[in-house]
Amino acid sequence: MAVTTTPPPRGAAPRPSSDAGDTAGAAARAASTGRLAGRVFGALSTGAGVLILVTLAAVAVFLVLRAWPALTASREELEAISWFNGGSVAEYVGPLIFGTLLASLLALLLAVPVSIGIALFISHYAPRRLAQGLGYLIDLLAAIPSVVYGLWGALWLIGRLDPVFAWLSSNLGFIPLFADYQAPAKNIMSASVVLAVMILPIITAVSREVFLQTPRLHEEASLALGATRWEMVRQAVLPFGRSGVISASMLGLGRALGETMAVLMVISPGFLFSFFLLKPGQQQTIAANIASKFPEASGLSVSALIATGLALFVITFVVNFAARWVIARRAEFSGAN
């Protein structure tokens, strides 16, 4: 006996198959899982950002609270500290701020041109194998501890800089910057040379990565118009990487501002507003001064040292904000943003 199948009524929607239903359910579950993962990742990212701000605020509050006794102390109380120079914290920290900025800016002046040259050589001139080796070497230099740089500066570099500084003082001594050199070369200039070597790997590594991001079409267009390799670098690479180089320089400046042991081991300290770069006993940095005075500090003297640390914290904050402002103004040229 034949079995007849009744067709569905005309106009009725076809009954969905089980395969289509399983596919739709899987897609819905995947979408739900994706939304949950997105919310979790967003919460973690927001928490990380808030944690950074909270940590920064906690450091600032700690510095202000611990420095407050020194900031509000009388002149007589501050003068009772054996190593305290001046009648107020502002008078004491002023020469330290000057020495910190002078050493860091000199280091930046020495390191940035050399770093840019090395970065351009690695990114656009050196053969690939040589560029890779130099890149690894530069990255390795950034991992050397500061105390090693300090030992190198104190035991080897000072002796090599002595004839150079003597020549500068004897031939260019009419310029106050190079006048009155006294051996050994434990002065702000020697400390700046050590700082320049320390920040060189950071600036070079960041600048190299920025230069490598230059659009290939820009370089080829410049060469196609008849430019030489140097003209191509000047017209295409340097404008593109300008903001990245500024960022790298600010990173190096941040390390130079807070460097402690290397400066402490090289410089002969002083508390003067002096531009004599080759004369010992003229300047001192905030970080090196804290490291040298903290072991014997107690009570109000600890608050005075923390007050100088608060000044360094503010300087670093201002430097970072200034760097971001400069980068934002040149964002259209930036390969890092």
PASEBA-1860 file (N, C-alpha, C; in nm, 3 decimals):
! residues 337
1> MAVTTTPP> 0.086/-0.119/0.000/0.000/0.000/0.000/0.089/0.124/0.000 ~ 0.067/0.216/-0.090/0.152/0.336/-0.103/0.120/0.438/0.005 ~ 0.228/0.501/0.054/0.215/0.604/0.158/0.227/0.740/0.093 ~ 0.133/0.824/0.112/0.134/0.959/0.054/0.172/1.060/0.159 ~ 0.251/1.159/0.122/0.295/1.266/0.212/0.219/1.392/0.179 ~ 0.160/1.450/0.282/0.082/1.571/0.260/0.175/1.691/0.254 ~ 0.178/1.764/0.145/0.267/1.881/0.137/0.222/1.990/0.232 ~ 0.314/2.076/0.276/0.276/2.186/0.366/0.185/2.283/0.296
9> PRGAAPRP> 0.101/2.348/0.371/0.009/2.445/0.310/0.086/2.554/0.236 ~ 0.018/2.598/0.128/0.083/2.705/0.049/0.096/2.831/0.133 ~ 0.218/2.894/0.128/0.244/3.017/0.204/0.302/2.994/0.340 ~ 0.305/2.868/0.387/0.362/2.841/0.521/0.514/2.841/0.513 ~ 0.581/2.892/0.619/0.728/2.897/0.624/0.783/2.756/0.638 ~ 0.895/2.725/0.571/0.954/2.591/0.582/1.003/2.568/0.724 ~ 0.990/2.446/0.771/1.032/2.410/0.905/1.185/2.409/0.912 ~ 1.250/2.483/1.006/1.396/2.489/1.011/1.453/2.352/1.042
17> SSDAGDTA> 1.566/2.325/0.979/1.635/2.198/1.003/1.710/2.203/1.135 ~ 1.744/2.086/1.187/1.818/2.080/1.313/1.959/2.135/1.298 ~ 2.024/2.122/1.182/2.159/2.175/1.161/2.161/2.327/1.168 ~ 2.062/2.389/1.108/2.055/2.536/1.112/2.034/2.584/1.254 ~ 1.953/2.513/1.332/1.932/2.553/1.471/2.058/2.539/1.555 ~ 2.134/2.432/1.533/2.259/2.415/1.607/2.359/2.525/1.572 ~ 2.366/2.561/1.444/2.459/2.667/1.402/2.421/2.801/1.464 ~ 2.293/2.832/1.466/2.249/2.959/1.525/2.276/2.961/1.675
25> GAAARAAS> 2.255/2.847/1.743/2.283/2.842/1.887/2.431/2.859/1.917 ~ 2.516/2.795/1.834/2.661/2.809/1.854/2.705/2.953/1.832 ~ 2.649/3.018/1.730/2.684/3.158/1.703/2.641/3.248/1.818 ~ 2.524/3.219/1.875/2.477/3.301/1.987/2.565/3.281/2.110 ~ 2.604/3.155/2.135/2.693/3.131/2.249/2.828/3.196/2.230 ~ 2.881/3.190/2.106/3.010/3.253/2.078/3.002/3.405/2.096 ~ 2.891/3.464/2.050/2.875/3.609/2.067/2.866/3.646/2.213 ~ 2.793/3.564/2.291/2.782/3.591/2.434/2.917/3.580/2.505
33> TGRLAGRV> 2.994/3.475/2.468/3.128/3.459/2.526/3.219/3.575/2.488 ~ 3.209/3.620/2.362/3.290/3.733/2.318/3.257/3.861/2.393 ~ 3.127/3.883/2.416/3.088/4.004/2.491/3.138/3.996/2.635 ~ 3.130/3.877/2.695/3.180/3.861/2.832/3.330/3.884/2.838 ~ 3.404/3.826/2.742/3.549/3.846/2.739/3.585/3.992/2.718 ~ 3.506/4.061/2.633/3.531/4.203/2.612/3.510/4.285/2.738 ~ 3.404/4.251/2.812/3.378/4.324/2.936/3.487/4.297/3.040 ~ 3.532/4.170/3.048/3.639/4.137/3.143/3.768/4.210/3.106
41> FGALSTGA> 3.803/4.207/2.977/3.925/4.275/2.934/3.916/4.426/2.956 ~ 3.799/4.483/2.928/3.783/4.626/2.953/3.796/4.660/3.100 ~ 3.739/4.575/3.186/3.751/4.600/3.330/3.895/4.589/3.377 ~ 3.968/4.488/3.326/4.108/4.473/3.365/4.192/4.591/3.316 ~ 4.169/4.635/3.194/4.244/4.749/3.140/4.215/4.876/3.220 ~ 4.087/4.898/3.250/4.050/5.015/3.331/4.112/5.007/3.469 ~ 4.110/4.888/3.528/4.172/4.872/3.660/4.321/4.899/3.658 ~ 4.389/4.853/3.550/4.533/4.879/3.540/4.560/5.029/3.531
49> GVLILVTL> 4.480/5.099/3.449/4.499/5.244/3.439/4.471/5.315/3.570 ~ 4.364/5.276/3.638/4.333/5.337/3.768/4.441/5.306/3.870 ~ 4.496/5.183/3.865/4.602/5.145/3.959/4.725/5.233/3.943 ~ 4.759/5.265/3.818/4.873/5.353/3.795/4.849/5.491/3.856 ~ 4.729/5.545/3.833/4.697/5.677/3.889/4.696/5.674/4.042 ~ 4.640/5.567/4.098/4.637/5.556/4.244/4.778/5.546/4.300 ~ 4.863/5.468/4.235/5.002/5.455/4.280/5.075/5.589/4.273 ~ 5.055/5.660/4.163/5.118/5.791/4.150/5.069/5.887/4.257
57> AAVAVFLV> 4.938/5.887/4.282/4.883/5.974/4.386/4.935/5.934/4.523 ~ 4.949/5.803/4.548/4.999/5.757/4.678/5.143/5.801/4.699 ~ 5.225/5.794/4.595/5.364/5.840/4.606/5.368/5.989/4.636 ~ 5.286/6.066/4.565/5.283/6.211/4.588/5.239/6.244/4.730 ~ 5.133/6.176/4.777/5.085/6.201/4.913/5.191/6.163/5.016 ~ 5.257/6.050/4.995/5.363/6.008/5.087/5.474/6.112/5.094 ~ 5.518/6.160/4.978/5.627/6.258/4.977/5.586/6.387/5.047 ~ 5.464/6.432/5.021/5.418/6.557/5.083/5.408/6.541/5.235
65> LRAWPALT> 5.349/6.430/5.281/5.332/6.410/5.424/5.466/6.396/5.496 ~ 5.559/6.320/5.437/5.687/6.300/5.503/5.777/6.423/5.493 ~ 5.756/6.505/5.391/5.837/6.627/5.377/5.778/6.745/5.454 ~ 5.653/6.733/5.499/5.586/6.847/5.562/5.659/6.899/5.687 ~ 5.712/6.813/5.775/5.785/6.868/5.891/5.901/6.957/5.850 ~ 5.973/6.921/5.747/6.084/7.005/5.702/6.034/7.131/5.633 ~ 5.925/7.120/5.559/5.871/7.237/5.490/5.818/7.341/5.587 ~ 5.772/7.298/5.704/5.716/7.390/5.802/5.810/7.418/5.919
73> ASREELEA> 5.931/7.362/5.917/6.025/7.381/6.028/6.081/7.522/6.027 ~ 6.122/7.568/6.143/6.182/7.702/6.155/6.327/7.699/6.108 ~ 6.383/7.816/6.089/6.522/7.827/6.046/6.616/7.765/6.147 ~ 6.590/7.786/6.275/6.677/7.731/6.379/6.675/7.578/6.379 ~ 6.557/7.521/6.358/6.548/7.374/6.355/6.625/7.317/6.237 ~ 6.616/7.381/6.121/6.687/7.331/6.004/6.838/7.349/6.017 ~ 6.879/7.461/6.076/7.023/7.484/6.092/7.085/7.389/6.193 ~ 7.004/7.324/6.275/7.057/7.224/6.368/7.102/7.097/6.298
81> ISWFNGGS> 7.059/7.076/6.173/7.105/6.962/6.095/7.248/6.989/6.050 ~ 7.337/6.898/6.076/7.480/6.924/6.056/7.515/6.953/5.910 ~ 7.453/6.884/5.816/7.491/6.901/5.676/7.397/6.993/5.599 ~ 7.302/7.057/5.668/7.203/7.140/5.600/7.262/7.275/5.566 ~ 7.252/7.315/5.439/7.301/7.445/5.393/7.182/7.534/5.361 ~ 7.178/7.652/5.421/7.069/7.743/5.397/6.973/7.750/5.514 ~ 6.886/7.849/5.510/6.792/7.869/5.619/6.655/7.812/5.593 ~ 6.632/7.755/5.475/6.502/7.696/5.443/6.524/7.582/5.344
89> VAEYVGPL> 6.418/7.504/5.327/6.428/7.392/5.232/6.449/7.444/5.090 ~ 6.386/7.557/5.057/6.402/7.612/4.923/6.548/7.652/4.897 ~ 6.612/7.714/4.997/6.752/7.751/4.980/6.842/7.628/4.970 ~ 6.804/7.521/5.038/6.886/7.400/5.033/6.868/7.324/4.902 ~ 6.745/7.315/4.855/6.719/7.234/4.737/6.748/7.309/4.607 ~ 6.758/7.441/4.612/6.784/7.518/4.491/6.911/7.476/4.418 ~ 7.028/7.477/4.485/7.150/7.431/4.416/7.143/7.286/4.370 ~ 7.070/7.203/4.443/7.057/7.063/4.401/6.975/7.051/4.274
97> IFGTLLAS> 6.869/7.128/4.263/6.790/7.130/4.140/6.876/7.179/4.024 ~ 6.953/7.283/4.049/7.040/7.336/3.945/7.140/7.231/3.899 ~ 7.205/7.163/3.992/7.302/7.061/3.956/7.239/6.945/3.883 ~ 7.119/6.904/3.926/7.049/6.794/3.860/7.017/6.828/3.716 ~ 6.960/6.946/3.694/6.923/6.987/3.559/7.047/7.007/3.471 ~ 7.152/7.064/3.528/7.273/7.088/3.450/7.336/6.957/3.405 ~ 7.351/6.862/3.496/7.411/6.733/3.459/7.325/6.659/3.358 ~ 7.194/6.661/3.376/7.106/6.588/3.286/7.102/6.651/3.147
105> LLALLLAV> 7.098/6.783/3.140/7.094/6.849/3.010/7.226/6.833/2.935 ~ 7.337/6.838/3.008/7.466/6.812/2.943/7.472/6.669/2.889 ~ 7.423/6.574/2.968/7.421/6.435/2.922/7.333/6.420/2.798 ~ 7.219/6.488/2.797/7.130/6.483/2.682/7.196/6.546/2.560 ~ 7.267/6.656/2.580/7.336/6.723/2.471/7.444/6.634/2.409 ~ 7.509/6.555/2.492/7.612/6.465/2.441/7.553/6.339/2.378 ~ 7.445/6.288/2.434/7.395/6.156/2.394/7.305/6.161/2.271 ~ 7.222/6.264/2.257/7.122/6.263/2.150/7.183/6.260/2.010
113> PVSIGIAL> 7.281/6.346/1.976/7.338/6.337/1.841/7.402/6.202/1.812 ~ 7.475/6.147/1.909/7.536/6.016/1.889/7.430/5.908/1.873 ~ 7.325/5.914/1.952/7.218/5.814/1.944/7.148/5.820/1.809 ~ 7.120/5.939/1.760/7.055/5.952/1.630/7.145/5.896/1.520 ~ 7.274/5.925/1.528/7.367/5.871/1.428/7.371/5.719/1.430 ~ 7.379/5.660/1.549/7.381/5.514/1.559/7.250/5.454/1.508 ~ 7.138/5.515/1.546/7.008/5.464/1.503/6.993/5.470/1.351 ~ 7.038/5.579/1.288/7.031/5.590/1.143/7.123/5.488/1.075
121> FISHYAPR> 7.241/5.467/1.133/7.333/5.369/1.075/7.273/5.229/1.080 ~ 7.214/5.194/1.193/7.156/5.060/1.207/7.035/5.042/1.115 ~ 6.953/5.146/1.103/6.827/5.132/1.030/6.840/5.151/0.880 ~ 6.939/5.229/0.833/6.942/5.263/0.691/7.078/5.247/0.623 ~ 7.183/5.219/0.694/7.314/5.211/0.630/7.382/5.076/0.649 ~ 7.373/5.019/0.767/7.448/4.898/0.797/7.389/4.777/0.725 ~ 7.473/4.679/0.685/7.420/4.552/0.634/7.334/4.484/0.740 ~ 7.245/4.397/0.694/7.145/4.340/0.784/7.209/4.266/0.901
129> RLAQGLGY> 7.309/4.182/0.876/7.370/4.106/0.984/7.439/4.198/1.084 ~ 7.512/4.298/1.032/7.578/4.394/1.121/7.475/4.474/1.199 ~ 7.365/4.512/1.135/7.260/4.589/1.204/7.199/4.508/1.317 ~ 7.174/4.379/1.292/7.119/4.295/1.398/7.214/4.283/1.516 ~ 7.342/4.263/1.487/7.440/4.252/1.596/7.452/4.380/1.676 ~ 7.455/4.494/1.606/7.462/4.622/1.677/7.335/4.647/1.759 ~ 7.219/4.606/1.704/7.095/4.623/1.779/7.096/4.544/1.908 ~ 7.143/4.419/1.903/7.152/4.338/2.024/7.250/4.400/2.123
137> LIDLLAAI> 7.361/4.453/2.073/7.461/4.513/2.161/7.406/4.637/2.231 ~ 7.334/4.719/2.157/7.274/4.839/2.217/7.173/4.801/2.324 ~ 7.091/4.701/2.294/6.993/4.656/2.394/7.062/4.599/2.517 ~ 7.176/4.534/2.498/7.249/4.478/2.612/7.307/4.588/2.700 ~ 7.352/4.696/2.640/7.407/4.807/2.718/7.303/4.867/2.811 ~ 7.176/4.864/2.769/7.070/4.922/2.853/7.047/4.841/2.980 ~ 7.095/4.716/2.983/7.071/4.630/3.099/7.184/4.634/3.201 ~ 7.290/4.708/3.173/7.403/4.714/3.266/7.363/4.797/3.388
145> PSVVYGLW> 7.386/4.750/3.509/7.349/4.827/3.630/7.426/4.958/3.639 ~ 7.364/5.055/3.704/7.426/5.187/3.713/7.554/5.185/3.795 ~ 7.563/5.096/3.894/7.684/5.091/3.975/7.804/5.047/3.891 ~ 7.779/4.965/3.789/7.887/4.925/3.700/7.936/5.044/3.619 ~ 7.842/5.125/3.571/7.881/5.248/3.502/7.958/5.340/3.597 ~ 7.915/5.346/3.723/7.986/5.430/3.819/8.129/5.382/3.841 ~ 8.148/5.253/3.855/8.283/5.199/3.872/8.367/5.226/3.748 ~ 8.308/5.207/3.632/8.382/5.235/3.508/8.423/5.383/3.500
153> GALWLIGR> 8.331/5.472/3.539/8.363/5.613/3.535/8.469/5.652/3.636 ~ 8.459/5.598/3.758/8.552/5.637/3.864/8.691/5.578/3.844 ~ 8.698/5.455/3.796/8.827/5.386/3.788/8.895/5.397/3.653 ~ 8.822/5.424/3.548/8.883/5.426/3.414/8.862/5.558/3.342 ~ 8.737/5.606/3.339/8.705/5.722/3.256/8.771/5.849/3.306 ~ 8.774/5.870/3.438/8.829/5.994/3.492/8.974/6.013/3.449 ~ 9.052/5.906/3.453/9.191/5.917/3.411/9.205/5.950/3.264 ~ 9.114/5.903/3.180/9.120/5.932/3.036/9.071/6.073/3.005
161> LDPVFAWL> 8.980/6.125/3.087/8.930/6.260/3.063/9.024/6.368/3.115 ~ 9.114/6.333/3.203/9.203/6.432/3.264/9.282/6.512/3.160 ~ 9.354/6.450/3.062/9.426/6.532/2.963/9.333/6.614/2.875 ~ 9.214/6.562/2.847/9.119/6.637/2.763/9.072/6.763/2.836 ~ 9.036/6.748/2.962/8.992/6.865/3.038/9.105/6.962/3.062 ~ 9.226/6.912/3.083/9.341/7.000/3.100/9.365/7.083/2.974 ~ 9.352/7.020/2.859/9.370/7.093/2.732/9.260/7.199/2.715 ~ 9.136/7.162/2.745/9.026/7.258/2.734/9.048/7.377/2.827
169> SSNLGFIP> 9.092/7.350/2.948/9.111/7.459/3.044/9.226/7.549/3.004 ~ 9.333/7.493/2.949/9.448/7.574/2.912/9.427/7.653/2.783 ~ 9.346/7.600/2.692/9.326/7.667/2.563/9.195/7.744/2.555 ~ 9.096/7.702/2.629/8.966/7.770/2.627/8.927/7.819/2.765 ~ 9.025/7.839/2.851/8.997/7.881/2.988/8.938/8.019/2.998 ~ 8.949/8.100/2.892/8.887/8.233/2.895/8.735/8.222/2.893 ~ 8.681/8.105/2.855/8.538/8.080/2.864/8.509/8.024/3.003 ~ 8.421/8.084/3.081/8.399/8.038/3.219/8.362/7.890/3.230
177> LFADYQAP> 8.297/7.835/3.128/8.259/7.695/3.133/8.380/7.603/3.150 ~ 8.494/7.640/3.093/8.611/7.553/3.092/8.725/7.606/3.179 ~ 8.697/7.700/3.263/8.802/7.761/3.344/8.825/7.683/3.472 ~ 8.947/7.699/3.528/8.983/7.651/3.663/8.970/7.500/3.678 ~ 9.020/7.427/3.580/9.017/7.281/3.595/9.118/7.235/3.698 ~ 9.078/7.139/3.779/9.166/7.080/3.880/9.155/6.928/3.872 ~ 9.270/6.863/3.862/9.270/6.716/3.860/9.249/6.664/4.003 ~ 9.189/6.544/4.017/9.132/6.458/3.913/9.000/6.511/3.861
185> AKNIMSAS> 8.954/6.451/3.753/8.837/6.503/3.682/8.706/6.459/3.748 ~ 8.691/6.489/3.876/8.568/6.455/3.948/8.477/6.577/3.951 ~ 8.422/6.610/3.835/8.341/6.731/3.821/8.210/6.697/3.751 ~ 8.130/6.800/3.730/7.997/6.779/3.672/8.007/6.730/3.529 ~ 8.115/6.767/3.459/8.129/6.724/3.320/8.156/6.574/3.312 ~ 8.238/6.523/3.401/8.263/6.379/3.403/8.135/6.302/3.435 ~ 8.059/6.352/3.531/7.931/6.289/3.563/7.837/6.292/3.443 ~ 7.838/6.401/3.367/7.752/6.410/3.250/7.794/6.313/3.141
193> VVLAVMIL> 7.924/6.291/3.126/7.971/6.193/3.027/7.924/6.053/3.065 ~ 7.935/6.018/3.193/7.887/5.887/3.238/7.736/5.876/3.216 ~ 7.661/5.981/3.249/7.516/5.978/3.227/7.483/5.966/3.078 ~ 7.561/6.032/2.993/7.538/6.024/2.849/7.555/5.881/2.799 ~ 7.657/5.812/2.848/7.677/5.672/2.809/7.563/5.585/2.860 ~ 7.510/5.617/2.977/7.401/5.537/3.034/7.270/5.554/2.957 ~ 7.240/5.674/2.913/7.113/5.697/2.843/7.125/5.672/2.693 ~ 7.246/5.653/2.643/7.267/5.630/2.500/7.188/5.509/2.449
201> PIITAVSR> 7.189/5.393/2.517/7.114/5.278/2.464/6.963/5.301/2.456 ~ 6.907/5.371/2.554/6.763/5.394/2.554/6.722/5.480/2.435 ~ 6.791/5.592/2.416/6.758/5.682/2.305/6.782/5.615/2.172 ~ 6.891/5.540/2.160/6.922/5.473/2.035/6.818/5.368/2.000 ~ 6.779/5.285/2.096/6.684/5.177/2.069/6.549/5.232/2.024 ~ 6.498/5.332/2.094/6.367/5.388/2.057/6.375/5.459/1.922 ~ 6.480/5.537/1.900/6.495/5.609/1.773/6.509/5.511/1.656 ~ 6.581/5.403/1.677/6.597/5.302/1.571/6.463/5.244/1.531
209> EVFLQTPR> 6.380/5.208/1.628/6.249/5.150/1.596/6.160/5.251/1.525 ~ 6.170/5.378/1.562/6.089/5.480/1.496/6.135/5.500/1.352 ~ 6.266/5.505/1.330/6.317/5.524/1.193/6.279/5.406/1.104 ~ 6.274/5.286/1.160/6.237/5.168/1.081/6.090/5.170/1.040 ~ 6.008/5.252/1.106/5.867/5.261/1.073/5.838/5.362/0.962 ~ 5.941/5.428/0.911/5.920/5.524/0.803/5.858/5.454/0.682 ~ 5.748/5.504/0.625/5.686/5.437/0.510/5.785/5.418/0.395 ~ 5.787/5.297/0.343/5.880/5.266/0.234/5.854/5.352/0.111
217> LHEEASLA> 5.728/5.384/0.087/5.695/5.466/-0.029/5.757/5.605/-0.020 ~ 5.764/5.660/0.102/5.825/5.792/0.118/5.973/5.786/0.082 ~ 6.042/5.683/0.127/6.184/5.671/0.097/6.206/5.649/-0.053 ~ 6.127/5.560/-0.113/6.144/5.532/-0.256/6.109/5.653/-0.341 ~ 6.009/5.730/-0.299/5.973/5.850/-0.374/6.086/5.951/-0.371 ~ 6.148/5.966/-0.254/6.260/6.060/-0.243/6.377/6.016/-0.330 ~ 6.409/5.887/-0.328/6.518/5.837/-0.411/6.484/5.846/-0.559 ~ 6.358/5.826/-0.594/6.318/5.833/-0.735/6.330/5.974/-0.791
225> LGATRWEM> 6.320/6.074/-0.703/6.336/6.212/-0.748/6.481/6.254/-0.758 ~ 6.573/6.161/-0.736/6.715/6.190/-0.752/6.788/6.224/-0.624 ~ 6.723/6.205/-0.510/6.789/6.236/-0.382/6.895/6.132/-0.350 ~ 7.000/6.176/-0.284/7.100/6.084/-0.233/7.048/6.016/-0.106 ~ 7.126/5.921/-0.055/7.082/5.851/0.066/7.066/5.950/0.182 ~ 7.161/6.042/0.199/7.150/6.139/0.307/7.032/6.234/0.286 ~ 7.009/6.276/0.162/6.895/6.364/0.135/6.763/6.292/0.161 ~ 6.759/6.164/0.128/6.639/6.087/0.159/6.615/6.079/0.309
233> VRQAVLPF> 6.722/6.056/0.386/6.709/6.053/0.532/6.662/6.187/0.585 ~ 6.719/6.294/0.532/6.684/6.428/0.581/6.541/6.467/0.542 ~ 6.495/6.425/0.424/6.363/6.467/0.376/6.250/6.375/0.422 ~ 6.279/6.246/0.440/6.173/6.150/0.469/6.182/6.089/0.608 ~ 6.302/6.046/0.647/6.315/5.969/0.771/6.311/6.061/0.894 ~ 6.393/6.165/0.894/6.400/6.251/1.012/6.269/6.324/1.041 ~ 6.200/6.382/0.941/6.070/6.443/0.973/5.969/6.343/1.027 ~ 5.969/6.222/0.973/5.875/6.121/1.021/5.904/6.081/1.164
241> GRSGVISA> 6.033/6.070/1.199/6.070/6.023/1.331/6.098/6.129/1.433 ~ 6.067/6.256/1.401/6.102/6.364/1.493/6.038/6.347/1.630 ~ 5.909/6.319/1.631/5.840/6.305/1.760/5.890/6.182/1.836 ~ 5.924/6.076/1.764/5.979/5.959/1.830/6.113/5.987/1.894 ~ 6.196/6.066/1.826/6.326/6.103/1.883/6.306/6.189/2.008 ~ 6.207/6.278/2.005/6.177/6.359/2.123/6.133/6.269/2.238 ~ 6.049/6.172/2.209/6.005/6.078/2.314/6.124/6.002/2.371 ~ 6.212/5.954/2.283/6.330/5.882/2.329/6.419/5.971/2.415
249> SMLGLGRA> 6.434/6.096/2.375/6.517/6.188/2.453/6.458/6.214/2.590 ~ 6.326/6.224/2.599/6.264/6.245/2.729/6.277/6.122/2.818 ~ 6.274/6.003/2.758/6.299/5.882/2.837/6.441/5.884/2.893 ~ 6.536/5.920/2.808/6.674/5.930/2.855/6.691/6.037/2.960 ~ 6.623/6.150/2.941/6.632/6.257/3.040/6.574/6.213/3.174 ~ 6.466/6.135/3.170/6.408/6.085/3.294/6.504/5.997/3.371 ~ 6.578/5.913/3.299/6.676/5.829/3.369/6.791/5.914/3.423 ~ 6.835/6.011/3.344/6.947/6.094/3.389/6.908/6.176/3.512
257> LGETMAVL> 6.785/6.225/3.518/6.742/6.304/3.634/6.746/6.223/3.763 ~ 6.710/6.097/3.756/6.702/6.016/3.877/6.822/5.929/3.903 ~ 6.926/5.939/3.823/7.041/5.852/3.843/7.115/5.887/3.972 ~ 7.157/5.785/4.044/7.212/5.804/4.178/7.356/5.758/4.189 ~ 7.377/5.627/4.180/7.507/5.570/4.216/7.618/5.613/4.123 ~ 7.590/5.617/3.993/7.696/5.654/3.898/7.745/5.796/3.925 ~ 7.651/5.889/3.950/7.691/6.027/3.978/7.764/6.036/4.112 ~ 7.714/5.966/4.211/7.774/5.969/4.344/7.919/5.920/4.341
265> MVISPGFL> 7.950/5.823/4.257/8.083/5.765/4.252/8.180/5.847/4.169 ~ 8.130/5.942/4.090/8.216/6.017/3.998/8.237/6.162/4.042 ~ 8.133/6.226/4.095/8.138/6.370/4.116/8.194/6.404/4.253 ~ 8.261/6.520/4.260/8.300/6.580/4.386/8.195/6.685/4.420 ~ 8.114/6.665/4.525/7.993/6.744/4.542/8.019/6.886/4.590 ~ 7.924/6.973/4.558/7.922/7.111/4.605/7.780/7.163/4.600 ~ 7.755/7.279/4.661/7.621/7.335/4.667/7.623/7.478/4.615 ~ 7.661/7.493/4.488/7.673/7.625/4.429/7.593/7.632/4.299
273> FSFFLLKP> 7.546/7.753/4.267/7.491/7.779/4.134/7.607/7.818/4.043 ~ 7.676/7.719/3.994/7.800/7.744/3.922/7.796/7.679/3.785 ~ 7.846/7.753/3.685/7.858/7.700/3.550/8.001/7.656/3.518 ~ 8.086/7.646/3.619/8.220/7.592/3.598/8.208/7.440/3.583 ~ 8.217/7.394/3.459/8.194/7.253/3.432/8.313/7.165/3.469 ~ 8.432/7.221/3.471/8.552/7.142/3.493/8.610/7.158/3.632 ~ 8.546/7.239/3.715/8.597/7.264/3.848/8.526/7.174/3.949 ~ 8.598/7.098/4.030/8.533/7.009/4.126/8.473/7.086/4.243
281> GQQQTIAA> 8.382/7.020/4.314/8.322/7.079/4.434/8.228/7.193/4.406 ~ 8.160/7.191/4.291/8.071/7.300/4.254/7.923/7.262/4.260 ~ 7.888/7.144/4.207/7.748/7.106/4.194/7.725/6.967/4.255 ~ 7.597/6.938/4.276/7.553/6.807/4.324/7.412/6.784/4.272 ~ 7.375/6.656/4.252/7.241/6.623/4.207/7.155/6.578/4.326 ~ 7.024/6.585/4.308/6.932/6.551/4.416/6.945/6.405/4.455 ~ 6.944/6.315/4.357/6.946/6.172/4.388/7.077/6.132/4.456 ~ 7.190/6.183/4.406/7.318/6.150/4.467/7.329/6.207/4.608
289> NIASKFPE> 7.273/6.325/4.629/7.276/6.384/4.763/7.193/6.303/4.862 ~ 7.077/6.255/4.819/6.995/6.171/4.907/7.070/6.044/4.944 ~ 7.134/5.981/4.844/7.205/5.856/4.871/7.323/5.876/4.966 ~ 7.389/5.990/4.958/7.506/6.014/5.043/7.468/6.055/5.185 ~ 7.354/6.123/5.201/7.316/6.175/5.332/7.220/6.084/5.409 ~ 7.149/5.998/5.341/7.044/5.921/5.407/7.094/5.826/5.515 ~ 7.211/5.760/5.500/7.254/5.668/5.606/7.270/5.732/5.743 ~ 7.305/5.860/5.747/7.326/5.927/5.875/7.210/6.018/5.914
297> ASGLSVSA> 7.099/6.011/5.839/6.985/6.100/5.866/6.889/6.035/5.964 ~ 6.822/6.122/6.040/6.718/6.077/6.133/6.631/6.197/6.168 ~ 6.504/6.168/6.198/6.414/6.276/6.240/6.391/6.379/6.132 ~ 6.417/6.506/6.166/6.391/6.615/6.073/6.480/6.608/5.950 ~ 6.601/6.555/5.963/6.690/6.546/5.848/6.634/6.451/5.742 ~ 6.564/6.346/5.784/6.499/6.257/5.688/6.390/6.333/5.611 ~ 6.314/6.414/5.683/6.211/6.495/5.617/6.272/6.592/5.518 ~ 6.387/6.649/5.551/6.454/6.740/5.458/6.496/6.668/5.331
305> LIATGLAL> 6.548/6.547/5.345/6.588/6.470/5.226/6.466/6.431/5.144 ~ 6.357/6.394/5.210/6.235/6.360/5.136/6.180/6.483/5.066 ~ 6.198/6.600/5.124/6.156/6.723/5.056/6.233/6.744/4.926 ~ 6.363/6.712/4.927/6.438/6.720/4.802/6.389/6.615/4.703 ~ 6.351/6.497/4.753/6.292/6.396/4.664/6.160/6.442/4.605 ~ 6.082/6.517/4.684/5.958/6.574/4.631/5.987/6.672/4.518 ~ 6.093/6.750/4.531/6.131/6.841/4.423/6.168/6.764/4.297 ~ 6.241/6.654/4.313/6.277/6.571/4.197/6.153/6.509/4.133
313> FVITFVVN> 6.057/6.468/4.217/5.931/6.414/4.166/5.857/6.517/4.081 ~ 5.852/6.640/4.127/5.784/6.746/4.052/5.858/6.774/3.921 ~ 5.991/6.777/3.926/6.068/6.801/3.804/6.040/6.693/3.700 ~ 6.040/6.568/3.742/6.013/6.458/3.649/5.872/6.468/3.591 ~ 5.778/6.505/3.675/5.640/6.522/3.630/5.632/6.631/3.524 ~ 5.696/6.743/3.548/5.693/6.855/3.453/5.760/6.815/3.322 ~ 5.871/6.743/3.330/5.941/6.699/3.209/5.851/6.608/3.125 ~ 5.782/6.516/3.189/5.693/6.426/3.115/5.578/6.501/3.050
321> FAARWVIA> 5.519/6.596/3.122/5.411/6.674/3.063/5.461/6.758/2.946 ~ 5.581/6.816/2.960/5.637/6.894/2.851/5.663/6.807/2.729 ~ 5.711/6.685/2.751/5.736/6.594/2.640/5.606/6.558/2.568 ~ 5.500/6.529/2.645/5.373/6.498/2.581/5.318/6.616/2.503 ~ 5.339/6.736/2.554/5.292/6.856/2.483/5.365/6.872/2.351 ~ 5.497/6.852/2.353/5.575/6.864/2.230/5.534/6.758/2.129 ~ 5.515/6.634/2.176/5.477/6.526/2.086/5.340/6.550/2.027 ~ 5.247/6.602/2.107/5.112/6.629/2.057/5.114/6.736/1.949
329> RRAEFSGA> 5.202/6.832/1.961/5.211/6.938/1.860/5.265/6.886/1.728 ~ 5.347/6.781/1.733/5.408/6.725/1.614/5.353/6.587/1.581 ~ 5.230/6.562/1.620/5.173/6.427/1.604/5.164/6.387/1.456 ~ 5.149/6.485/1.368/5.132/6.450/1.227/5.259/6.391/1.168 ~ 5.376/6.414/1.232/5.500/6.359/1.181/5.541/6.233/1.256 ~ 5.466/6.195/1.357/5.514/6.093/1.449/5.499/5.955/1.394 ~ 5.606/5.875/1.403/5.597/5.734/1.372/5.569/5.651/1.495 ~ 5.575/5.713/1.614/5.552/5.639/1.738/5.407/5.644/1.782
337> N> 5.333/5.743/1.734/5.195/5.757/1.777/5.100/5.689/1.679
END
